[in-house]
Amino acid sequence: MRKSDIKDQIESNKEIITELSSGAKSCTRLNNMGWMHSELIHETETLFQYPNYMPPEEKEYHLNYIHIGNLGRAWKYIARNKKTAIDNYQIRQLHRILSKNTDIKGGEYRFSDAFIEQLQCDAPTYHIMLQRLGDIEYNINNSNMPVLIRAFNTHFDIVYAQPFNDFNKRVARLTMNWFLMQNDYTPIFFNKKSDNRDYMVALYHRANEDYKAYSYYMYKCMLRTQKDIIQLIKKSRGI
């Protein structure tokens, strides 16, 4: 399917979801939020990339019930603050929630340079971190650009900036979905088995300035998430 066709279908599905949701009972909406929460957890389990050097017995520690619980709390924070303007304070707040009861200092920017192994590139030097984050905040609020492009760019920009010592991709996905929901789109979930590889490949393309391959992947993931949510709402309304 061509990107233009996917974009048209996304906008059509957006209207369908709005119409289906408008008449839904509060319990149905809560059920949908619960589904989104569970998919968020499944997504993280799907995408989690273990370092090549990590012994098998240590892998469980790196994605345990603490991290899963923090994801749930971050999702609830977004739901409670859907209309809150997204700025660097809010991005740091998401990181604080994700870092609770871990050995990562929540909300603190890194103070050393970083190499992004999965993208095979250096992150911007930490000396210009505040400038990079200022650019991210400006771009997410730049109303001259389409909403979906801003969302996709914000996702990549946070991943590439690597502002924190850990949980950068989780913060990036949460921030993107928060912004999408503020603009009446559904969130995007990378929860298919193929995303374990395709997600990082798309980010790698974007890091190498292949904007088309990256955006095409993001549009496809948006479309399939919409289809899942439409089916869920229809099923809920039929019960």
C-alpha positions in Angstrom: 0.0 0.0 0.0 1.3 3.4 -0.9 2.1 5.9 1.9 -0.6 8.3 0.6 -3.2 5.6 0.8 -2.2 4.6 4.3 -2.4 8.3 5.4 -5.9 8.6 3.9 -6.9 5.4 5.7 -5.5 6.7 9.0 -7.6 9.9 8.8 -10.7 7.9 7.9 -10.1 5.5 10.8 -9.6 8.4 13.1 -13.1 9.6 12.3 -14.5 6.1 12.7 -12.9 5.7 16.1 -14.2 9.1 17.2 -17.7 8.2 16.2 -17.6 4.7 17.8 -16.2 6.1 21.0 -18.6 9.0 21.3 -21.5 6.7 22.2 -19.5 4.2 24.3 -20.3 3.8 27.9 -17.7 4.8 30.5 -17.0 1.2 31.3 -16.2 0.5 27.7 -13.8 3.4 27.5 -12.1 2.1 30.7 -11.9 -1.4 29.1 -10.2 0.2 26.1 -7.7 2.0 28.3 -7.0 -1.3 30.1 -6.3 -2.9 26.7 -4.0 -0.1 25.8 -2.1 -0.6 29.1 -1.7 -4.3 28.5 -0.5 -3.7 24.9 2.0 -1.1 26.2 3.5 -3.9 28.4 3.5 -6.4 25.6 5.2 -3.8 23.4 8.0 -3.4 25.8 8.5 -7.1 26.2 8.5 -7.4 22.3 11.0 -4.5 21.7 13.3 -5.1 24.6 16.8 -5.5 23.2 19.2 -7.4 25.5 22.9 -6.3 25.2 25.0 -8.9 23.4 27.3 -9.2 26.4 24.5 -9.9 28.9 24.5 -13.4 30.4 21.1 -15.2 30.2 20.6 -15.3 33.9 20.7 -11.5 34.1 18.1 -10.8 31.4 15.1 -11.3 33.7 16.4 -8.6 36.0 16.4 -6.0 33.2 12.7 -6.2 32.5 11.1 -7.3 35.8 7.8 -6.5 37.6 9.3 -3.1 38.8 9.7 -1.9 35.2 6.3 -3.2 34.2 4.7 -1.5 37.2 6.4 1.8 36.3 5.1 1.5 32.8 1.6 1.2 34.1 2.1 4.3 36.3 3.5 6.3 33.4 0.5 5.4 31.3 -1.9 6.4 34.1 0.0 9.7 34.4 -0.6 10.4 30.7 -4.3 9.5 31.0 -4.7 11.9 33.9 -2.8 14.7 32.2 -4.0 14.3 28.6 -4.4 18.0 28.1 -1.2 19.1 29.8 1.3 20.8 27.4 4.3 18.5 26.7 7.5 20.2 27.5 10.9 19.1 28.9 9.6 19.1 32.4 6.9 16.5 31.4 9.4 14.4 29.5 11.6 14.3 32.6 8.6 13.5 34.7 7.9 10.4 32.5 11.5 9.3 33.1 11.1 9.8 36.8 8.1 7.5 36.8 9.9 4.9 34.7 12.9 5.0 37.0 11.1 4.6 40.3 12.7 1.9 42.5 15.5 1.2 40.0 19.2 2.1 40.0 18.6 4.9 37.4 18.3 8.4 38.7 14.9 9.6 37.4 14.7 12.8 35.4 18.5 13.4 35.4 20.2 14.1 32.1 23.3 12.1 31.2 26.7 13.8 31.9 28.8 11.9 29.5 28.9 11.1 25.8 27.1 8.1 24.5 27.3 5.7 21.6 24.0 4.2 20.4 25.0 0.6 19.7 21.7 -0.4 18.0 21.8 2.6 15.6 25.6 2.4 15.2 26.1 6.2 15.8 27.1 8.6 18.4 24.4 10.5 20.3 24.8 14.3 20.4 27.4 15.3 23.0 26.0 15.9 26.4 27.4 19.5 26.3 24.5 20.5 24.0 21.8 18.4 25.7 19.7 21.4 26.8 19.9 22.8 23.2 18.7 19.5 21.8 15.9 19.2 24.3 14.9 22.8 23.5 14.6 21.9 19.8 12.5 18.8 20.7 10.1 21.0 22.7 9.9 23.6 20.0 9.3 21.0 17.2 6.5 19.2 19.1 4.7 22.5 19.5 5.3 23.7 15.9 1.8 23.9 14.6 3.1 24.6 11.1 3.9 20.9 10.7 1.4 18.0 10.5 0.6 16.3 13.8 1.8 12.8 12.7 5.1 14.2 11.4 5.6 16.0 14.7 4.8 12.8 16.6 7.2 10.7 14.6 9.9 13.3 14.7 9.6 13.6 18.5 9.8 9.9 18.9 13.1 9.7 16.9 14.5 12.9 18.3 14.3 11.6 21.9 15.8 8.2 21.0 18.6 9.9 19.1 19.3 12.6 21.8 19.6 9.9 24.5 18.9 12.4 27.2 18.9 9.9 30.0 21.1 7.0 31.0 18.4 4.4 30.4 14.7 4.1 29.3 15.1 6.6 26.4 13.1 4.6 23.9 10.3 4.0 26.4 10.2 7.8 27.1 10.2 8.4 23.4 7.2 6.1 22.8 5.3 7.4 25.7 5.8 11.0 24.7 4.8 10.3 21.1 1.6 8.6 22.2 0.8 11.3 24.7 1.0 13.9 21.9 -1.0 11.7 19.5 -3.8 11.3 22.1 -3.8 15.1 22.7 -4.6 15.5 19.0 -7.4 12.8 19.0 -5.3 10.1 17.4 -4.9 6.6 18.9 -1.5 5.7 20.3 0.8 3.5 18.3 1.8 0.1 19.6 4.8 -1.9 18.3 3.5 -5.2 19.6 4.0 -7.6 16.8 6.7 -10.2 16.8 8.3 -8.7 13.7 8.7 -5.3 15.5 11.5 -6.8 17.6 13.6 -6.3 14.4 11.6 -3.8 12.3 11.4 -1.1 15.0 15.2 -0.8 15.3 15.6 -1.1 11.5 13.3 1.9 11.1 15.2 3.9 13.6 18.4 2.9 11.9 17.1 4.2 8.6 16.0 7.5 10.2 19.5 7.9 11.8 20.9 7.5 8.3 18.5 10.2 7.0 16.2 7.7 5.2 13.1 9.6 6.3 10.8 7.7 3.9 11.5 4.3 5.2 11.1 5.4 8.8 7.9 7.3 8.3 6.4 4.5 6.2 7.0 2.0 9.0 5.5 4.4 11.5 2.4 5.0 9.4 1.9 1.3 9.0 2.1 0.7 12.7 -0.4 3.5 13.3 -2.8 2.0 10.8 -2.7 -1.5 12.3 -3.1 -0.2 15.8 -6.2 1.8 14.7 -7.6 -1.4 13.2 -7.1 -3.3 16.4 -8.8 -0.5 18.4 -11.8 -0.4 16.0 -12.3 -4.1 16.4 -12.0 -3.8 20.2 -14.6 -1.0 20.4 -17.0 -2.8 18.1 -16.6 -6.0 20.3 -17.2 -4.0 23.5 -20.3 -2.3 22.1 -21.7 -5.6 21.0 -21.5 -7.2 24.4 
